[in-house]
Amino acid sequence: MEAALAANTACAESIRGFAGRYHAFAFDWLGREIAVDVRPGQTDGAVIVVDPGGAEYLESDLPLSAWHDVVAGEEDLLACRFYMAWRAANPEAGDLGFDQAIGYKHPLFLGGGDEVENLELSDRNVHFSLRQSQQVCRSQTQRR
């Protein structure tokens, strides 16, 4: 329950309109949060994926009832090959804890490479909050 509350808070701080509309219900090894539209009147809300590493959220246009079946058929939705490559390069890392994620040392939205060498083990909450801070810095720099 605490993890869900923390995820919802982090997502709401990153995405305008998230609070009161979406509820995070899952996450993956890259720290991406998966959320569903829970506004009143929604009986089968659409699913979004909040990606702190890419500083974006991805809309699926799929209701929760269909989302799992559709994504289960995707080639490599959870980037399993990428994860296995990171594991091979970091055998000392051990099993990922519930409070951990593998994040980009240099985020993609700041020009970091989408490669194993750019990944590191981090605390999920720290990973998300660092990405939020970097997004704020980037948006302030772009306004100048």
DSSP file with accessible surface (Angstrom, degrees, kcal/mol):
  #  RESIDUE AA STRUCTURE BP1 BP2  ACC     N-H-->O    O-->H-N    N-H-->O    O-->H-N    TCO  KAPPA ALPHA  PHI   PSI    X-CA   Y-CA   Z-CA
    1    1 A M     >        0   0  181      0, 0.0     4,-2.1     0, 0.0     5,-0.2   0.000 360.0 360.0 360.0 -41.9    0.0    0.0    0.0
    2    2 A E  H  >  +     0   0  168      1,-0.2     4,-2.6     2,-0.2     5,-0.2   0.887 360.0  53.4 -63.0 -39.3    2.8    2.4    0.8
    3    3 A A  H  > S+     0   0   29      1,-0.2     4,-2.5     2,-0.2    -1,-0.2   0.901 108.7  49.4 -63.1 -40.3    4.5    1.7   -2.5
    4    4 A A  H  > S+     0   0   29      2,-0.2     4,-2.6     1,-0.2    20,-0.3   0.915 111.5  48.7 -65.6 -41.3    1.3    2.5   -4.4
    5    5 A L  H  X S+     0   0   99     -4,-2.1     4,-2.4     2,-0.2    -2,-0.2   0.926 112.8  47.7 -64.1 -43.5    0.9    5.8   -2.5
    6    6 A A  H  X S+     0   0   35     -4,-2.6     4,-2.6     2,-0.2    -2,-0.2   0.908 112.2  49.9 -63.3 -41.8    4.5    6.8   -3.2
    7    7 A A  H  X S+     0   0    4     -4,-2.5     4,-2.7     2,-0.2     5,-0.2   0.920 111.0  48.7 -63.5 -43.7    4.1    5.9   -6.9
    8    8 A N  H  X S+     0   0   23     -4,-2.6     4,-2.4     2,-0.2    -2,-0.2   0.911 112.3  48.8 -64.3 -40.0    0.9    7.9   -7.2
    9    9 A T  H  X S+     0   0   77     -4,-2.4     4,-1.9     2,-0.2    -2,-0.2   0.944 112.7  47.4 -63.8 -47.4    2.6   10.9   -5.5
   10   10 A A  H  X S+     0   0   14     -4,-2.6     4,-1.1     1,-0.2    -2,-0.2   0.921 113.9  47.2 -61.7 -43.0    5.6   10.7   -7.7
   11   11 A C  H  X S+     0   0    0     -4,-2.7     4,-2.5     1,-0.2     3,-0.5   0.906 110.1  52.8 -65.9 -40.4    3.5   10.4  -10.9
   12   12 A A  H  < S+     0   0   36     -4,-2.4     6,-0.3     1,-0.2    -1,-0.2   0.849 108.4  51.0 -65.1 -32.8    1.3   13.3   -9.8
   13   13 A E  H  < S+     0   0  132     -4,-1.9    -1,-0.2     1,-0.2    -2,-0.2   0.730 117.0  40.8 -74.4 -22.2    4.4   15.5   -9.3
   14   14 A S  H  < S+     0   0   32     -4,-1.1     2,-0.5    -3,-0.5    -2,-0.2   0.760 114.6  48.7 -93.5 -31.3    5.6   14.5  -12.8
   15   15 A I  S >< S-     0   0   16     -4,-2.5     3,-1.8    -5,-0.1     4,-0.4  -0.950  76.9-132.3-123.8 117.2    2.4   14.6  -14.8
   16   16 A R  T 3  S+     0   0  243     -2,-0.5    -3,-0.1     1,-0.2    -4,-0.0  -0.450  96.2  20.0 -62.6 128.9   -0.1   17.4  -14.8
   17   17 A G  T 3  S+     0   0   52     -5,-0.2    -1,-0.2    -2,-0.1     4,-0.1   0.431  90.3 111.1  91.9  -0.9   -3.6   16.0  -14.4
   18   18 A F    X>  +     0   0    1     -3,-1.8     4,-2.6    -6,-0.3     3,-2.1   0.947  53.9  86.3 -70.1 -48.3   -2.5   12.6  -13.0
   19   19 A A  T 34 S+     0   0   75     -4,-0.4     4,-0.1     1,-0.3   -10,-0.0  -0.265 105.3   6.9 -58.9 130.3   -3.8   13.2   -9.5
   20   20 A G  T 34 S+     0   0   68      2,-0.4    -1,-0.3     1,-0.1    -2,-0.1   0.325 127.7  63.7  81.8 -10.9   -7.4   12.1   -9.2
   21   21 A R  T <4 S+     0   0   79     -3,-2.1    17,-3.5     1,-0.3    18,-0.7   0.756 102.0  33.3-109.6 -42.3   -7.5   10.7  -12.7
   22   22 A Y  E  <  -A   37   0A  14     -4,-2.6     2,-0.4    15,-0.3    -2,-0.4  -0.847  56.3-159.1-118.8 157.8   -5.0    7.8  -12.6
   23   23 A H  E     -A   36   0A  79     13,-1.9    13,-2.1    -2,-0.3     2,-0.2  -0.988  21.9-129.9-136.5 122.9   -3.9    5.2  -10.0
   24   24 A A  E     +A   35   0A   2     -2,-0.4    11,-0.3   -20,-0.3   -16,-0.1  -0.531  32.3 166.2 -71.1 134.3   -0.5    3.4  -10.3
   25   25 A F  E     +     0   0A  88      9,-3.1     2,-0.3     1,-0.3    10,-0.2   0.463  58.8  12.7-127.6  -7.1   -1.0   -0.4  -10.0
   26   26 A A  E     -A   34   0A  36      8,-1.4     8,-3.2   -22,-0.1    -1,-0.3  -0.980  54.1-162.2-160.9 165.6    2.3   -1.9  -11.2
   27   27 A F  E     -A   33   0A  59     -2,-0.3     6,-0.2     6,-0.2     2,-0.2  -0.964  12.2-138.8-148.6 164.1    5.9   -1.1  -12.1
   28   28 A D    >   -     0   0   15      4,-1.6     3,-2.0    -2,-0.3    50,-0.0  -0.612  39.7 -86.7-119.1-177.3    8.7   -2.7  -14.0
   29   29 A W  T 3  S+     0   0   32      1,-0.3    73,-3.2    -2,-0.2    49,-0.0   0.734 123.8  58.1 -64.7 -23.3   12.5   -3.1  -13.6
   30   30 A L  T 3  S-     0   0   13     71,-0.2    -1,-0.3    48,-0.1    23,-0.2   0.376 119.5-108.0 -86.4   4.0   13.2    0.2  -15.3
   31   31 A G    <   +     0   0    1     -3,-2.0     2,-0.3     1,-0.3    -2,-0.1   0.603  67.0 152.6  80.3  11.4   11.1    2.0  -12.7
   32   32 A R        -     0   0   40     19,-0.1    -4,-1.6    20,-0.1     2,-0.4  -0.593  37.0-140.7 -75.3 134.9    8.2    2.7  -15.2
   33   33 A E  E     -AB  27  50A   8     17,-2.1    17,-3.4    -2,-0.3     2,-0.5  -0.808   6.1-150.1 -98.2 136.9    4.9    3.0  -13.4
   34   34 A I  E     +AB  26  49A  15     -8,-3.2    -9,-3.1    -2,-0.4    -8,-1.4  -0.918  23.4 178.0-109.1 127.1    1.8    1.5  -14.9
   35   35 A A  E     -AB  24  48A   0     13,-2.7    13,-2.6    -2,-0.5     2,-0.4  -0.908  19.5-144.1-132.8 158.1   -1.5    3.3  -14.1
   36   36 A V  E     -AB  23  47A  16    -13,-2.1   -13,-1.9    -2,-0.3     2,-0.4  -0.930  29.8-107.0-124.1 145.9   -5.2    3.1  -14.9
   37   37 A D  E     +A   22   0A   6      9,-2.3     8,-0.4    -2,-0.4   -15,-0.3  -0.590  38.9 172.5 -70.7 119.7   -7.7    5.9  -15.4
   38   38 A V        +     0   0   76    -17,-3.5   -16,-0.2    -2,-0.4    -1,-0.1   0.104  20.2 143.3-119.9  21.2  -10.0    5.8  -12.3
   39   39 A R    >   -     0   0   92    -18,-0.7     3,-2.3     1,-0.1   -18,-0.1  -0.247  66.3 -82.5 -60.2 150.7  -12.1    8.9  -12.8
   40   40 A P  T 3  S+     0   0  131      0, 0.0    -1,-0.1     0, 0.0     3,-0.1  -0.249 120.3  30.2 -53.9 137.8  -15.7    8.6  -11.6
   41   41 A G  T 3  S+     0   0   78      1,-0.3     2,-0.6    -3,-0.1    -2,-0.1   0.229  88.4 121.2  93.9 -14.0  -17.8    7.0  -14.3
   42   42 A Q    <   +     0   0   81     -3,-2.3    -1,-0.3     1,-0.2     3,-0.2  -0.738  28.2 168.5 -82.8 119.2  -14.9    4.9  -15.6
   43   43 A T  S    S+     0   0  145     -2,-0.6    -1,-0.2     1,-0.2     2,-0.0   0.641  83.5  17.7-100.1 -19.7  -15.7    1.2  -15.4
   44   44 A D  S    S-     0   0   57     20,-0.1    -1,-0.2    21,-0.0    -6,-0.1  -0.520  89.7-161.8-150.2  70.6  -12.8    0.0  -17.5
   45   45 A G        -     0   0    5     -8,-0.4    19,-2.1    -3,-0.2    20,-0.1  -0.077  22.1-100.8 -63.8 156.6  -10.3    2.9  -17.6
   46   46 A A  E     - C   0  63A  33     17,-0.2    -9,-2.3   -10,-0.1     2,-0.4  -0.376  35.0-125.0 -73.6 152.8   -7.4    3.3  -20.1
   47   47 A V  E     -B   36   0A   1     15,-1.9    13,-2.0   -11,-0.2    14,-0.4  -0.796  24.8-174.9-102.9 139.3   -3.9    2.3  -19.1
   48   48 A I  E     -BC  35  59A   1    -13,-2.6   -13,-2.7    -2,-0.4     2,-0.5  -0.909  17.3-140.7-125.4 159.7   -0.8    4.6  -19.3
   49   49 A V  E     -BC  34  58A  26      9,-2.3     9,-3.0    -2,-0.3     2,-0.6  -0.989  11.5-151.3-121.9 120.8    2.9    3.9  -18.6
   50   50 A V  E     -BC  33  57A   4    -17,-3.4   -17,-2.1    -2,-0.5     7,-0.2  -0.850  11.9-167.4 -94.5 119.2    4.8    6.7  -16.8
   51   51 A D  E  >> - C   0  56A  20      5,-3.1     5,-1.9    -2,-0.6     4,-0.7  -0.869  14.4-179.5-113.4  98.4    8.5    6.5  -17.9
   52   52 A P  T  45S+     0   0    2      0, 0.0     3,-0.3     0, 0.0    -1,-0.2   0.832  83.1  59.5 -66.9 -27.9   10.8    8.6  -15.7
   53   53 A G  T  45S+     0   0    1    -23,-0.2    55,-1.0     1,-0.2    56,-0.9   0.834 115.7  33.2 -68.9 -30.8   13.9    7.6  -17.8
   54   54 A G  T  45S-     0   0   14     -3,-0.4    -1,-0.2     2,-0.2     3,-0.1   0.417 106.1-126.5-102.6  -1.2   12.3    9.1  -20.9
   55   55 A A  T  <5S+     0   0   21     -4,-0.7     2,-0.3    -3,-0.3    -2,-0.1   0.924  75.1  92.4  55.8  49.3   10.5   11.9  -19.1
   56   56 A E  E   < -C   51   0A 100     -5,-1.9    -5,-3.1     2,-0.0     2,-0.4  -0.963  66.7-129.8-156.3 167.8    7.2   11.0  -20.7
   57   57 A Y  E     -C   50   0A  89     -2,-0.3     2,-0.5    -7,-0.2    -7,-0.2  -0.981  20.4-144.1-127.0 146.4    4.1    9.0  -20.3
   58   58 A L  E     -C   49   0A  76     -9,-3.0    -9,-2.3    -2,-0.4     2,-0.4  -0.940   7.3-145.7-113.6 124.7    2.7    6.7  -22.9
   59   59 A E  E     -C   48   0A 114     -2,-0.5   -11,-0.2   -11,-0.2    -2,-0.0  -0.717   9.5-170.1 -88.8 138.5   -1.0    6.2  -23.5
   60   60 A S  E     -     0   0A  35    -13,-2.0   -12,-0.1    -2,-0.4    -1,-0.1   0.657  21.4-144.4 -99.0 -20.6   -2.1    2.8  -24.6
   61   61 A D  E     +     0   0A 138    -14,-0.4   -13,-0.1     1,-0.2    -2,-0.1   0.687  63.1 122.2  59.7  16.1   -5.7    3.6  -25.5
   62   62 A L  E     -     0   0A  42    -15,-0.4   -15,-1.9     2,-0.0    -1,-0.2  -0.913  65.0-124.8-108.0 137.1   -6.5    0.2  -24.1
   63   63 A P  E >>  -C   46   0A  46      0, 0.0     4,-2.0     0, 0.0     3,-1.3  -0.412  31.1-109.4 -71.5 156.5   -9.0   -0.4  -21.3
   64   64 A L  H 3> S+     0   0   74    -19,-2.1     4,-0.8     1,-0.3   -18,-0.1   0.876 116.9  62.1 -54.7 -37.3   -7.6   -2.3  -18.3
   65   65 A S  H 34 S+     0   0   80      1,-0.2     4,-0.3     2,-0.1    -1,-0.3   0.806 116.1  30.0 -62.8 -27.5   -9.6   -5.4  -19.2
   66   66 A A  H <> S+     0   0   32     -3,-1.3     4,-2.2     2,-0.1    -1,-0.2   0.648 100.0  85.1-102.9 -18.1   -7.8   -5.7  -22.5
   67   67 A W  H  X S+     0   0   29     -4,-2.0     4,-2.8     1,-0.2     5,-0.3   0.909  88.9  47.5 -57.2 -51.1   -4.4   -4.3  -21.6
   68   68 A H  H  X S+     0   0  120     -4,-0.8     4,-2.2     1,-0.2    -1,-0.2   0.931 112.8  48.3 -59.5 -46.5   -2.8   -7.4  -20.2
   69   69 A D  H  > S+     0   0  122     -4,-0.3     4,-0.6     2,-0.2    -1,-0.2   0.895 114.9  45.9 -63.3 -38.4   -3.8   -9.7  -23.1
   70   70 A V  H >< S+     0   0   64     -4,-2.2     3,-1.0     1,-0.2     4,-0.3   0.952 115.6  43.6 -70.7 -48.2   -2.6   -7.2  -25.7
   71   71 A V  H >< S+     0   0   22     -4,-2.8     3,-1.5     1,-0.3     6,-0.3   0.816 103.4  65.8 -71.0 -26.3    0.7   -6.5  -24.1
   72   72 A A  H 3< S+     0   0   69     -4,-2.2    -1,-0.3    -5,-0.3    -2,-0.2   0.798 100.8  52.8 -63.2 -23.7    1.4  -10.1  -23.3
   73   73 A G  T << S+     0   0   67     -3,-1.0    -1,-0.3    -4,-0.6    -2,-0.2   0.511  85.4 111.2 -88.9  -5.1    1.5  -10.6  -27.1
   74   74 A E  S <  S-     0   0  108     -3,-1.5     3,-0.3    -4,-0.3    -3,-0.0  -0.389  75.5-121.3 -69.2 151.3    4.1   -7.9  -27.6
   75   75 A E  S    S-     0   0  154      1,-0.2    -1,-0.1     2,-0.1     3,-0.1   0.937  93.5 -14.6 -59.6 -55.2    7.6   -9.0  -28.6
   76   76 A D  S >  S+     0   0   46      1,-0.1     3,-2.1     3,-0.1    -1,-0.2  -0.265  74.7 157.4-150.2  55.8    9.6   -7.5  -25.7
   77   77 A L  T 3  S+     0   0   74     -6,-0.3    -2,-0.1    -3,-0.3    -1,-0.1   0.852  80.2  43.9 -55.6 -40.1    7.4   -5.1  -23.9
   78   78 A L  T 3  S-     0   0   81     -3,-0.1    -1,-0.3   -49,-0.0   -49,-0.2   0.311 111.0-118.4 -92.3  11.9    9.3   -5.3  -20.6
   79   79 A A    <>  +     0   0   20     -3,-2.1     4,-2.4     3,-0.1     5,-0.2   0.904  50.1 167.7  54.9  46.2   12.7   -5.1  -22.4
   80   80 A C  H  > S+     0   0   67      1,-0.2     4,-2.8     2,-0.2     5,-0.2   0.880  71.9  52.6 -60.6 -39.9   13.7   -8.5  -21.1
   81   81 A R  H  > S+     0   0  147      2,-0.2     4,-2.1     1,-0.2    -1,-0.2   0.904 109.7  49.6 -64.3 -38.0   16.7   -8.8  -23.4
   82   82 A F  H  > S+     0   0   40      2,-0.2     4,-2.3     1,-0.2    -2,-0.2   0.921 111.4  49.5 -64.5 -42.9   17.9   -5.5  -22.2
   83   83 A Y  H  X S+     0   0   53     -4,-2.4     4,-2.8     2,-0.2    -2,-0.2   0.931 110.3  49.7 -62.0 -45.4   17.5   -6.6  -18.6
   84   84 A M  H  X S+     0   0  117     -4,-2.8     4,-2.4     1,-0.2    -1,-0.2   0.880 109.5  51.9 -64.7 -35.1   19.3   -9.8  -19.3
   85   85 A A  H  X S+     0   0   43     -4,-2.1     4,-1.8     2,-0.2    -1,-0.2   0.917 110.9  47.8 -66.6 -40.8   22.2   -7.9  -20.9
   86   86 A W  H  X S+     0   0    4     -4,-2.3     4,-1.2     2,-0.2    -2,-0.2   0.929 111.2  51.1 -64.2 -42.7   22.4   -5.6  -17.8
   87   87 A R  H  < S+     0   0   50     -4,-2.8     3,-0.5     1,-0.2    -2,-0.2   0.907 109.0  50.8 -60.6 -42.1   22.3   -8.7  -15.5
   88   88 A A  H  < S+     0   0   80     -4,-2.4    -1,-0.2     1,-0.2    -2,-0.2   0.877 112.8  46.0 -64.6 -35.2   25.2  -10.3  -17.5
   89   89 A A  H  < S+     0   0   59     -4,-1.8    -1,-0.2     1,-0.2    -2,-0.2   0.646 122.4  37.3 -80.5 -14.9   27.2   -7.1  -17.2
   90   90 A N    ><  +     0   0   40     -4,-1.2     3,-1.9    -3,-0.5     4,-0.3  -0.442  63.7 155.6-134.5  60.4   26.4   -6.8  -13.5
   91   91 A P  G >  S+     0   0   96      0, 0.0     3,-0.8     0, 0.0    -1,-0.1   0.769  72.1  63.1 -63.9 -22.6   26.4  -10.3  -12.0
   92   92 A E  G 3  S+     0   0  145      1,-0.2    -5,-0.1    -3,-0.1    -2,-0.0   0.593  80.0  86.6 -76.5  -7.9   27.2   -9.0   -8.5
   93   93 A A  G <  S-     0   0   28     -3,-1.9    -1,-0.2    -6,-0.2    -6,-0.0   0.791  75.4-163.3 -67.2 -28.3   23.9   -7.0   -8.4
   94   94 A G    <   -     0   0   33     -3,-0.8     2,-0.1    -4,-0.3    -1,-0.1  -0.222  44.2 -20.3  73.0-169.6   21.9   -9.9   -7.0
   95   95 A D  S    S-     0   0  147      1,-0.1     2,-0.3     0, 0.0     0, 0.0  -0.442  74.0-108.8 -72.6 144.5   18.1  -10.0   -7.1
   96   96 A L        -     0   0   48     -2,-0.1     2,-0.1     1,-0.1    -1,-0.1  -0.548  33.0-134.6 -72.0 134.3   16.2   -6.7   -7.5
   97   97 A G    >   -     0   0   28     -2,-0.3     3,-1.9     1,-0.1    -1,-0.1  -0.456  23.1-108.4 -82.7 162.9   14.4   -5.6   -4.4
   98   98 A F  T 3  S+     0   0  143      1,-0.3    -1,-0.1    -2,-0.1    -2,-0.0   0.789 121.5  50.5 -60.0 -27.3   10.9   -4.3   -4.4
   99   99 A D  T 3  S+     0   0   92     25,-0.1    25,-3.0    24,-0.0    26,-0.4   0.222 100.1  85.4 -98.0  15.2   12.3   -0.8   -3.7
  100  100 A Q  E <   +D  123   0B  54     -3,-1.9     2,-0.3    23,-0.3    23,-0.2  -0.815  47.2 178.1-118.7 157.7   14.9   -0.9   -6.5
  101  101 A A  E     -D  122   0B   0     21,-2.8    21,-2.8    -2,-0.3     2,-0.6  -0.954  32.0-119.1-145.7 161.3   14.9    0.0  -10.2
  102  102 A I  E     +D  121   0B   0    -73,-3.2     2,-0.3    -2,-0.3    19,-0.2  -0.939  45.5 176.4-103.1 116.6   17.5    0.0  -12.9
  103  103 A G  E     -D  120   0B   1     17,-2.8    17,-2.6    -2,-0.6     2,-0.4  -0.741  34.6 -91.5-120.6 169.8   17.8    3.5  -14.2
  104  104 A Y  E     -D  119   0B  15     -2,-0.3    15,-0.3    15,-0.2    10,-0.1  -0.637  19.8-150.6 -80.2 131.3   19.8    5.5  -16.6
  105  105 A K  S    S+     0   0   92     13,-3.1    -1,-0.2    -2,-0.4    14,-0.1   0.920 100.8  26.2 -61.8 -46.4   22.9    7.3  -15.2
  106  106 A H  S    S-     0   0  125     12,-0.5    -1,-0.3     7,-0.2     5,-0.0  -0.962 103.4-124.5-118.2 106.3   22.4    9.9  -17.9
  107  107 A P    > > -     0   0    2      0, 0.0     5,-2.5     0, 0.0     3,-1.6  -0.097  13.0-121.0 -54.9 150.8   18.6   10.1  -18.8
  108  108 A L  G > 5S+     0   0   54    -55,-1.0     3,-2.0     1,-0.3   -54,-0.2   0.876 112.5  59.7 -58.4 -39.4   17.6    9.6  -22.4
  109  109 A F  G 3 5S+     0   0   28    -56,-0.9    -1,-0.3     1,-0.3   -55,-0.1   0.606 105.4  50.2 -71.7  -7.5   15.9   13.1  -22.4
  110  110 A L  G < 5S-     0   0   89     -3,-1.6    -1,-0.3     2,-0.0    -2,-0.2   0.123 132.7 -88.6-110.4  17.2   19.3   14.6  -21.5
  111  111 A G  T < 5S+     0   0   70     -3,-2.0    -3,-0.2     1,-0.3    -2,-0.1   0.508  76.0 151.1  93.8   5.1   21.1   12.8  -24.3
  112  112 A G      < -     0   0   16     -5,-2.5    -1,-0.3     1,-0.1     2,-0.2  -0.326  48.5-105.8 -67.6 153.4   22.1    9.6  -22.5
  113  113 A G        -     0   0   27      1,-0.1     2,-1.8     2,-0.1    -7,-0.2  -0.539  14.5-127.8 -83.1 145.4   22.5    6.5  -24.5
  114  114 A D  S    S+     0   0  105     -2,-0.2     2,-0.3    -6,-0.1    -1,-0.1  -0.567  73.0 114.9 -87.1  69.5   19.9    3.7  -24.4
  115  115 A E  S >  S-     0   0  100     -2,-1.8     3,-1.8     1,-0.1     4,-0.1  -0.959  80.6-108.7-143.3 157.4   22.6    1.1  -23.6
  116  116 A V  G >  S+     0   0   24     -2,-0.3     3,-2.1     1,-0.3    -1,-0.1   0.862 114.5  61.8 -55.5 -40.3   23.7   -1.2  -20.8
  117  117 A E  G 3  S+     0   0  135      1,-0.3    -1,-0.3   -13,-0.0    -3,-0.1   0.707 100.4  56.0 -62.6 -18.4   26.7    0.9  -19.9
  118  118 A N  G <  S+     0   0    9     -3,-1.8   -13,-3.1    -5,-0.1   -12,-0.5   0.276  91.5  95.1 -97.2   9.8   24.3    3.8  -19.1
  119  119 A L  E <   +D  104   0B   6     -3,-2.1     2,-0.3   -15,-0.3   -15,-0.2  -0.789  46.6 173.7-104.9 148.6   22.3    1.8  -16.6
  120  120 A E  E     -D  103   0B  80    -17,-2.6   -17,-2.8    -2,-0.3     2,-0.3  -0.990  35.7-105.2-148.3 153.9   22.7    1.6  -12.8
  121  121 A L  E     +D  102   0B  63     -2,-0.3     2,-0.3   -19,-0.2   -19,-0.2  -0.595  50.6 162.7 -76.1 133.4   20.9    0.1   -9.8
  122  122 A S  E     -D  101   0B  21    -21,-2.8   -21,-2.8    -2,-0.3     2,-0.3  -0.971  45.8 -88.0-148.1 165.0   19.0    2.7   -7.8
  123  123 A D  E  >  -D  100   0B  62     -2,-0.3     4,-3.2   -23,-0.2   -23,-0.3  -0.567  39.6-130.4 -69.5 134.6   16.3    3.2   -5.2
  124  124 A R  H  > S+     0   0   15    -25,-3.0     4,-2.3    -2,-0.3     5,-0.2   0.908 105.9  45.5 -57.4 -45.5   12.9    3.4   -7.0
  125  125 A N  H  > S+     0   0   86    -26,-0.4     4,-2.5     2,-0.2    -1,-0.2   0.915 115.6  45.8 -67.6 -40.9   11.9    6.5   -5.2
  126  126 A V  H  > S+     0   0   71      2,-0.2     4,-3.0     1,-0.2     5,-0.3   0.932 110.9  54.7 -65.4 -43.2   15.2    8.3   -5.6
  127  127 A H  H  X S+     0   0    2     -4,-3.2     4,-1.8     1,-0.2    -2,-0.2   0.936 112.2  43.0 -54.3 -48.6   15.2    7.2   -9.3
  128  128 A F  H  X S+     0   0    6     -4,-2.3     4,-2.1    -5,-0.2    -1,-0.2   0.935 115.1  48.1 -67.6 -44.5   11.8    8.8   -9.9
  129  129 A S  H  X S+     0   0   53     -4,-2.5     4,-2.3     1,-0.2    -2,-0.2   0.881 109.7  52.8 -69.3 -35.1   12.6   12.0   -7.9
  130  130 A L  H  X S+     0   0   80     -4,-3.0     4,-2.5     1,-0.2    -1,-0.2   0.914 109.3  49.6 -63.1 -41.9   16.0   12.5   -9.6
  131  131 A R  H  X S+     0   0    6     -4,-1.8     4,-2.2    -5,-0.3    -2,-0.2   0.894 109.2  52.2 -65.0 -37.2   14.3   12.3  -13.0
  132  132 A Q  H  X S+     0   0   25     -4,-2.1     4,-2.2     2,-0.2    -2,-0.2   0.940 110.5  48.0 -62.7 -45.2   11.6   14.8  -11.9
  133  133 A S  H  X S+     0   0   71     -4,-2.3     4,-2.4     1,-0.2    -2,-0.2   0.910 111.7  49.5 -62.0 -42.1   14.4   17.3  -10.8
  134  134 A Q  H  X S+     0   0   49     -4,-2.5     4,-2.5     1,-0.2    -1,-0.2   0.883 109.0  52.8 -66.8 -35.2   16.2   16.8  -14.1
  135  135 A Q  H  X S+     0   0   37     -4,-2.2     4,-2.7     2,-0.2    -1,-0.2   0.919 109.4  48.9 -64.7 -42.4   13.0   17.4  -16.0
  136  136 A V  H  X S+     0   0   74     -4,-2.2     4,-2.4     2,-0.2     5,-0.2   0.941 112.4  48.1 -62.4 -47.4   12.4   20.7  -14.1
  137  137 A C  H  X S+     0   0   74     -4,-2.4     4,-2.3     1,-0.2    -2,-0.2   0.921 112.8  49.0 -59.0 -43.9   16.0   21.8  -14.8
  138  138 A R  H  X S+     0   0   75     -4,-2.5     4,-2.4     1,-0.2    -2,-0.2   0.933 111.2  48.2 -64.1 -43.7   15.7   20.9  -18.5
  139  139 A S  H  X S+     0   0   36     -4,-2.7     4,-1.3     1,-0.2    -1,-0.2   0.896 112.0  49.8 -68.3 -34.2   12.4   22.7  -18.9
  140  140 A Q  H  X S+     0   0   89     -4,-2.4     4,-0.7    -5,-0.2    -1,-0.2   0.905 111.3  49.5 -68.4 -38.1   13.7   25.9  -17.1
  141  141 A T  H >< S+     0   0   89     -4,-2.3     3,-0.9    -5,-0.2    -2,-0.2   0.906 108.8  52.6 -65.8 -39.7   16.8   25.8  -19.4
  142  142 A Q  H 3< S+     0   0  134     -4,-2.4    -1,-0.2     1,-0.2    -2,-0.2   0.795 103.5  58.0 -68.4 -27.7   14.6   25.4  -22.5
  143  143 A R  H 3<        0   0  190     -4,-1.3    -1,-0.2    -5,-0.2    -2,-0.2   0.694 360.0 360.0 -74.5 -20.4   12.6   28.5  -21.5
  144  144 A R    <<        0   0  229     -3,-0.9    -3,-0.0    -4,-0.7    -4,-0.0  -0.227 360.0 360.0 -75.5 360.0   15.6   30.8  -21.4
